[in-house]
Each structure stands twice: as C-alpha cells, then as structure tokens.
C-alpha cells in the first residue's frame, strides 16, 4: 500500500490545503510542506531500505487491485529502480517548489497549493502506474493543474502560454490514447483477454504497419512533452510566463515524463518499429541539441534562455534512448536527474532575481557578484553543471550518453558533442551578463537570505554528489535498464545475430542486438549440451 499512499497523501493534502485557506492564510503552505515531506520521507525510506526484487525481476514493490474488471482496467502500481529515482527527484523538487512559493505567491494561496500538490500526484502516478488506462488518467491529471499554475499565477502573457501548453500536450495525449486503445483491441483479438495491463500488453504480436502506427501515437505524446524540435515551441512560452515553482516543475519533472515514457513504453512495446525509427530519432535529438543551444545564446529574457537550454539537453535524452545500449540508457537516466537539478536551480535563481529586480532582461543586469556573492557562487555552480564541467553530475550524464551513442552512430555523436561546446558559450554568457559586467542598475542587489540558502545548498550538494560519486544512482537504475534491454532484444528475433562458438563439450549460442552494434556486454547467451 506504500505506493498508493505516495499518491493519496498528495491528493488529500491538496484538498486539505485548499479547504484550510478559509481558516488561515498561511496554513495551506504548512500543509503542502508537510504532505511533500511525508512522501519524500517514504520514498527515501524505500531507497535506503534496499527492498528485495519481486520474483527475481527488477520490480521492487507491486500493488494490484481490480478497478473496472469488465473492461480490463486495474489499479496497478509498481516500483523499480528507474521509477524510484524519478520519484526521489519529483518529491525533492516538489519540496523546493513549496519553499520557493512561500513569499512569491500572495494571491489565491490555498488554490495554488491544491494545484501544486495535484500536479506532483499526477507525475508520481505516471512514474508508478502499470495499467495503460490509468497511465493516461495520470497523464491528464498532471496537465490540468499545470494549466492553472501558469494561467493564474504566471506573468504578463500567462493566458496565451497556458493555452498553448494545454493545446500541445492535450492534442498529443489524445493521439497516445488512440494508440493505447489500438493496442488494447489488437491484444484482445489475439488472446481473447481485453486488458490495459502493461505486463500483458508486452506480449502482443504486432504487424509491422500496426506497430509503426501505434508507436507514433505514443511518440506524439512523449516527444511533445520532452520536447523535441520541431514540437518545442510551447516550452519557452510556458517557462517564461510560469511562476518560479511552475518553471521548476515543468523543467525538472514534466519533461522527464516524456523521457520515462520512451524508456518504459515505446522501447519494450514496439521493438522492431523503434529500430526502424532510431536513425531519424537520433537525428532529431542532434538537431535539438544544436538548435536549442543556438537559440539559448540569442535570448535576452533569462527564463527563455534557460528554457532553450532544456530543449538542447533533452536532445541528449532522445539520442541516448535510441542508441539501444546500457551505457547510453544509464546516461539518459543520469541526464534526467542532473538536468532536473541544474535547470531547476537556474530557474530558481531567475526567480530570485525577478523578485528583487522585477525584470528578466539580462541586458539590464550586471555586476551583481560584488553585492550578492552567495547568489553568484550558487549560479556559477549550476552554470558549470549546465556546460558539463567534470566533477558535476551533468558531465557523467553526457559522457555516458555520448559513449553509448558512439557505438550506434559515430557521425551523429560527433555533431552532438559540438552541442557541449555551444553549451559552454551560452552558459558563460549567463554569468557574464548577470554577475560580471559593469553595473547597469543603481539599486544594490540583496544577497540570498536564510530561506533561499536552505533551498540552494541541498541542490549544490546533490549535483556534486552526482558528479563525484554517481554509483548509488547507477546501481539503482541498472536492474531496470538491463531488464528493459533484455525484453527488448528478446522480442525482436528478426534483428538477432546468432554466432555459434563450438567447444569440446558445449556449444554457446550468443544473441546480440543487431545492426546498431551496442555495447558488447549486452547479450543473451544460452548454453546447450552438444
């Protein structure tokens, strides 16, 4: 039941925060803080307690209860290493989002915290659910509160940005719903069992044409949410107009649901179709890396600049996912975590600056290091993380991704590496324009206070931990990644290469993922008696 409580506490806390606003104006903040602290503590306990995998698989905790059995819908939740890491990231950034909003949000405080907790509940549901109908339900649950967060508490063009965000994500989500229904009916016609269970649908046999169509339905939702060029135009508007907490959740968490969907659903459900699409997907990833970096450099609005860095960094995710090997997928998982921390921190700093200066235009800033050295140092750490400096978490993520993608496509990896050079340019521009150039404002910039340091220091510690000692995170994700790869390679026999190695008494048949030449240590071997 612990998985159910993770979602239920957030939803109940949101409703309680909304109701409590009539009693006391500051009570919703404390209820929201307590709710997120509770679920973060439960998730941390799960991680530290090292639960034994269920039946020798990668799954650590499972919960299943029939919901609408006549339609094959169940309330099915499961936790593995991948979803555990993403839940830790979700609740950690959720905790910071409550603290960031403590002074910033002064209108409709109770309704704000209802939406904040419900969007976190929706994200947690997406990472946990193993029923595709329930997955779509949570996909929509996280969309509606985010629409309100942008549309009510955002900046000057908030309604336009909220409507654009809603239309892009809702339309692509409907295409995913059609693909889910198609998979449901095809599986039912084949087996007589109509179900939305992820574990049952993994065994569905699909004709090549059907697999392509259904895969593109899922891809529509996930690539728009990542987002990948050319489906990215909603992101800069949503980021620049959202309140600080909304930007942190958008960059740190909502984008990761798209990457998670690719790993959890697209690769295992459509193994043959993904190999056909892989070269185009990797090309889209490289285009996103370069295009996002160039547009980031040209921005004068600080939040739009950071938003375009997300477009660039998410290009590494799609590059790694479609490289089909363990190096690249470990890099993808690390990129999801480190990008959530580093970009979330840059949005938090942008929020601190806007709260003091009431502008996001970097042309009006400059010389703040002398008056706000603590803020300058924190910003420097995350700017260096964003450009991939060794010793910080983003370097590990990009290194693993590029090593893995090199085994799949050399030339695209070379162009992706150029994106790191461009990242250096736009990242250093942030420091130069805000902290190092001459003063452009007469007013002095107050430095970080105790509450703001409480928000910033844990993020610095985590990004350093991920840079110097990422092994606990890699170990947590590894069983899930290997199971994904084994399910993927085992379900695509037409791409297998069989090599026979004869010995004096035994014959080993080694099955290796085909034309992409992934890591040589990813294989399935069977030993047969001669």
N, C-alpha and C positions, 0 to 999 in steps of 0.2 A: 504493500500500500504506500510505500515511501514515494514512489513515482507519482501516484495520484495526489499525494499531499503537496508535492512541489508545485503543481498547477492550482490545486484547490486553495492553498494558503494565499497565493497571489490574487486569485479572483475574489475570494472572500474579503481579503484586505482592501482591495479596490472599492468594493461596495461599502465596507465599513468606513473607509476614509471619506467617501462621498457623503454618507449619512452624517458622519461626525462633524462635518463642516458647519452644520446648523447649530452645533453646541459651542464649538470653539474654533477660531480661525486657524490656529496653528496645530490643532490635533491631527488633521489629515497628514501632515508632514511626518509626525512621530509614528502614526500607524503604518504609513508607507515604508518608513525606515525600518520599523520592527518586522514587517512582513518580508522585506527583501533580505534582511539579516537572517531571519529564520530559514528561508530556503537556501541561502548561501551556506549557512552552517550545516544544513542537512547534506548538501552536495559535497562540501568539503569533507564531512564525515565519511561519505561514500568513497571518496577518492583515497583518503588516508587509511581506511579500514581494509583496503585491498580485497573486495569480495571475490569469492571463487567463481570462475565462469560456469555458466549453466550448461550441463551435459557436454563439457569439453569444448564448447563453442566460444566465440568471442563475447557473447552476451553475458552481462554481469547480473542484471536484475530484470525479471519479466513479470508483467501483470496482464491478465486477460480476463475480460468479463463480457458475456454476450450483451449486446445493446439492442439491435434490431435484427434478430436472428433470421427472420423470414427473408430479409434482403442480404444476408451475409455480412452485416455490419457488427463489429465488436469494438468494445473499448479496450484496445490492445496497446500497451505501452512496453517499451523495452529500452534498456540502457547498455551501451557498450563503451569502450574507451573513447571513441570519437565523440559520441554524444555527451559523455561525461565531461570532457574538456570544454566543449562548447557551452554546456550548462554552467560550468565554473566561470567562463568568460561572461555569459549572459548576466548572471546574478552579481558578479563583481562590478560590471559596468552599470547595472541597474542600481546598485548601491551608490555609486558615484553620481548617477543621474539625480537621485533624490537629494544628495548633498549639494550638488550644483544649483538645483532649483530652489534651495532654501530661501535665498534673498531675491533671486531673479524673478520668480513667479509671484505676483501680488494680486492678481485678479482670478476669480473662479478657482481658488486653490484646491478645493475639495474635488471638483470635476477634473482638474489637471491630474491629480494623483490617482483617480479612478482610471483614467486613460493610460497613465504611465504603467500602473501595475497590470492592467489588462494586456497591454502590448507585450510586456515581459512574459505573461502567462501564455499568450499566443506563440511567442518564439520558443518557449520551453516545450509547448505541445508539439510544435513542428519537429524539434530535435528528439522527441521521445516516441511519437506515435508510430505504430507498425500496422495500422489499418489505413488504407489509402483514402477512404471516405473521411475518416477522422483527420487525416493529414490535410485534406483540402479545407475542412472545417477550421482547423487552427490557422491555416494559411490566410483565411479570410479574417479570422479573429484578430490577427496582428495588424491587418491592413486598416481597419476602421478606426481604432484608437489613434493610430499614427496620423490619419487624415485630420482628426480633431486637434491633435497636438500641433500640427503645422498650421491648420486653418484658423485656430482661435488664438494661440499664444505666439505665433510667428511674427515676422517683421512686415515691412510695408506692402509687399506683393504676396502675402501669405495665401490668399484665397486662390490666386492663379496657380501657385506652386502646389497647393494641396490638391486642387482639381487635376492637375497634370499628373501628379504622383498616383492619384486614385485611378485615373483612366488607364495609364500604362500598366499598372500592376493588376488591376481588375480584369482588363481585357486579356492579358496573357494568362492570368489564372483560370479564366473560363476555358481557354484552349487546353490547359492541363486537365481540367475537369472532363472535357470531352475525351481526352486520351485515357484517363482513368476508367471512364465508362466503357470505352472500346476494349480495354484490357479485361475488364470485368466480364463482358459478354463473350469475348473470344475464349477466355478460360472456362466459362460456364458451358459453352457449346462443346468444348473438348472433353470436359470431365464430368459434366452434369452437376458440378458444385459451383454455385454462384457465390463468390466471396470477394471481399475487398482486402483480405489478409495479405500482407506483404510476403510472408513466407510461402503461402500457397501460390501467389501470382508469379513468384520467381521460377516456377516450374512450367510456365506457359510456353508452348511452342508457337512461334510466330512465323508467318510467311514473310519474306524479305520486304515486300511492299507495305504490309501491315506494320512491321517493326519500324520502318522508316517514318511512317505517318504518326504512329503513337509516340516515337522518340521525339519528333519535332514538337508535338503537343507539350511534352514535359519540358523540352528545351526552351520553348517560348517563355514559360513562367520563370525558369531558373536563369536564363541569360538576361532577361529584362531586369530581374532583381539583383543580379551581380553588380553592376550592369556591364554588358559588353557592347562596344561600338558596333553597329550604329543605334543600339537601343538604350543609349545612356542619357538622352537629353533631359529626362525628368530629374536626374540626380543633382546637378548643380543648382537648379532652382529650388528643389526641396531642401538641400543642405543650407543654402544661403538664407532662406526665409524661416527655417525652423528655429525654435528656441534652442539653447545650448544642449539641454538634455535630449531633445529630439534629434539633433545632429549626431550626438554621441551614439544614440541607439540605432539611428539609420546607418552610420558608417561602421560602427563596431559590431552590430548584431544582424540587422535586416539583410545587409549584403551577404552575410555568411549563410543565411538560409538558402540562398541560391547555390552557393558552392556545396553546401551539405546535400542539397537535392541532387546535384550531379553525382556526387560520390555514392549516396545511398540508393538512388533510384535509377538514374539513367544508365550507369555502367553495368550493374547486375541484371537489370530487366531487358536491356537491348544490346547484348554484347556484340553481335555481328554488325548491326547498324552503326554503332559508335565507332567501330574501326573504319567503316566507310567514310564517316563524317570527320574522323580525327584530324586529317591534314587541314581541312577547312577550319575546324575549331581552333587548332593551334595557330593558324594564320590570323584568325580573328583576335586571338589573345595577343599576338605580337603587335598587330595594328593598334589594339587598345593600349598596350604599354607605351608605344611611341606617340600616338595621338594624344593620349591623356597627359603625358609629360610635357609635350609642346604647348598644349592649351593651358596647363597649370602655370607655365612660365609667363604666359601673356596676360594673366589675370591681375587686376588691381584690388578686387574685393577679396579679403583674406579667406573668408569661408568658401567662396567659389574656387579659390586656388587650392585649398585643402581638398575640396570635393573632387577636383580633377586629378589630384594625386591618387584618390581612391580608384578612379577609372583605370589609371596606369597600373596600380598594384594588383587590382583584380585580374588584369591581363595575365599575370604570372599564375594565378589560380587556374584559369582555363588552359593555359599552356601545360601545367603540370598534370591536371586531371586526365588529359587526353594523351599523355606520354605512356600511360599504362605500365608503370613500374613502381617499385616500392620507394626508391629514392624520391621520385617526383611526388608521389602521394604523401609521403612524410613532409616534404616541403610545402605542399598545399595546406596540410593541417597546421603546420607552424605559421604559414603566411596568414591563415585565418585568425590565429590567436594574436600574433605580433602586430598585424595591421589593425586589429580591433583596439589594441592598447595604444599604439603610436598615433594613429589618426584620431582616435578618440581623445587623446591628450592634446593634440593640436587644436581640435575643436573646442576643448575646454579652455585652452589659452586664448583662443579667439573670443570666447565668451567673456573671459576676464577682462580683456582689452575693451570689448564693446561696452561692458558695464561701466568702465571708467571713462572712456572717451566718446561713447555714443557714435562711433563710426567704425566701419570695417575696411575703409580705404587705406591701403598700406602707403599710399603716396603722402598721406597726412601724418604718418608716424615717423619715428626716427630718434635715435639717441637715448632709448629708454634703459639701456644697460646701467647707466650711471645712477638712475633714480630707482630702478627696480631690478637689482642684480639677481634676486632669487627667481623671479619670473624669467629673466634672461637665461639663467642656468638651466631651469626646467625645460624651457623651449629649445635650448641648444641640444639637450639630450635627445629629445624626440625628433628634432630636425636631423640629427646624425643617424638616428634609427631609421628614419624615412629614406635616407640615401643609402642605407645598407652598410654602415660602418661596422667592421669586425669588433666583436665584444658586445654587440647589442642584438636583440632577438631577430630583427628583420634580416640580418646578414645570414644567419643559419637558414632561415626560410628560403631566401632567394638562392643561396648556394645549393641546397638540396634540390630545389626545383630545376635549376639550370643543369646540374649534373644528370638528373633524371631525363630531362628533355633532350639533352645532347645524345643520349642513346636512342632516341626516337627520331630526331630531325636536327642535323647539325646546323644547317643554314638558318633555320628559324631561331635556334638557340643563340647564334651569333647576333642576330638583329635584336633579340630580347635583351642581350647583355648591353647593347647600346642604350637601352632604356635606363639602366643603372647610372650611366654617365649623365643622361639628361636629368635623372632624379637628383644628382649632385648639384646641378645648376639651379633647379627651381628650389631646392631645399636651402641652399646657401643664400638665395635671394630673399627668403623669408627672414633669416637672421639679419642680413644686411639692411633691408628696408625698415625693419621694426626696431632693432636694437643697436645697430652700429653706425648708421648715417647720422648726419647732423640733426639737431633738434628742429622740428617743424612746428611744434605746438608750444605755446607759452606755459601751459599748465604742467605741473610736475605729475608724474605717473606714480600713484601709490603702489608699494610692493605687495606681495602676497600676504594675506593675513593668516591666522592660525587655521581657520576652516579650509581655506584654499590650499594651504600646505598639507593638511590632512588628506585632501583629495589627490594632490600631485605626488607626494613622496611614495605611496604604495605603487603607483604606476611606474615610477623610476626604478624601484626595487625589482618589480616584476620583469621589466624589459631587460635589466641587467642579468637577472637570473636566467631568463630565456637565452641570453647571449652567451653566458659563461658556462651554464650547466643545464642544457635542454634535455638531458637524458630521461628524467622522470616523465616528461611530456611525450617524448618519442616512445618510451616503453608503454605508456598508457594507450597510445594510439595504434601501436604495432599489431596486436592481435586482430583488431578490427580491419586494418588495411590488408593484412595478409588473407583474412577470410574473404574480403571483397575481391581480391585478386584471384584467389583460388576458385571462387564461384564464377568469376568472370571467365577465366581461362578454361575451366572445366565445362562451360556451357557453350563453347564455340568450337566444336571439333573440326569444322572445315578450315580453321586457321591454324590448326596444330601441326607442328613438325615433329615427326617421330624419328628418333635416332636410336638405333639398336647398337648396344655395346656388348659384345659377347665375352663372357668369361669362361673359365674352365668348368664351372658348375652352374652358374646362373646367367640369366640374360636380363639386362636392365633396359626398360623402355622409358625414355625420358621425354616428357611432353613439355615443350617450351612455347610460350606465346610467340605467334608467327612473325609477320613481316616487319613489325616495329622494332624488333631486337631490343627488348627491355633488359633489365638487369639480369645477368646470367644466373643469379641465385634464386630467381623466382621460377620455380618449375614444379611439376608434379611427377614423381617417379614411382613406378611400380616394379617390384621385383617378382619375376615369375620363375618357378622352377623349370629347369631345362627339360 
